[in-house]
């Protein structure tokens, strides 16, 4: 019997309880329900990272923990706010620490499923930021999962760790589920969700694989 996939979440902002970090936590919760073990690197830990550069890994315990987690990971979920049309510096700096794996047997994110989440106050920034994240993942040899969640943030969208919009919650659930299901496949085992249902909607999770707008 194979082990549970290990999924690493990276994202957030310097603001405690940010919508970006809440979105990431919801996606990780979905991954956990789908059979994964999860590890979150949220805004507070990312803010503790120094600017990445040669030798900086030896000056930061958080950096060591992040790189070690990425080395163990069977999948990754990255969540960034869209700042001026692109990825935030905080999240980009964390991604730069993956460079420490350049000489590993598994280089960077080679072959890993990577789920992507973008939050912003306008739709334009969500689209350009998602495209940038996908390019970054490709450059790190990862596989962006088919569905990327783009979320236009509004007051009250996230409350007490939950999402008040069922359509947005469904997007985040799908991100977490897809990453975990691909990780299960890489490990040679069907996910609990796949074992429960093989139809076009996941009866086990109660969510359609289609965009809610088309169901």
Secondary structure as UniProt FT lines:
FT   STRAND          6..11
FT   TURN            16..17
FT   HELIX           19..33
FT   TURN            34..35
FT   STRAND          37..41
FT   HELIX           43..47
FT   TURN            54..55
FT   HELIX           56..59
FT   HELIX           61..72
FT   STRAND          75..83
FT   TURN            84..85
FT   STRAND          86..87
FT   HELIX           89..96
FT   HELIX           97..101
FT   TURN            102..103
FT   TURN            108..111
FT   STRAND          113..120
FT   HELIX           123..139
FT   TURN            140..141
FT   STRAND          143..144
FT   STRAND          149..152
FT   TURN            155..156
FT   STRAND          158..159
FT   TURN            160..161
FT   STRAND          162..163
FT   HELIX           166..186
FT   TURN            187..188
FT   HELIX           192..196
FT   STRAND          201..202
FT   TURN            203..206
FT   STRAND          207..208
FT   HELIX           212..214
//
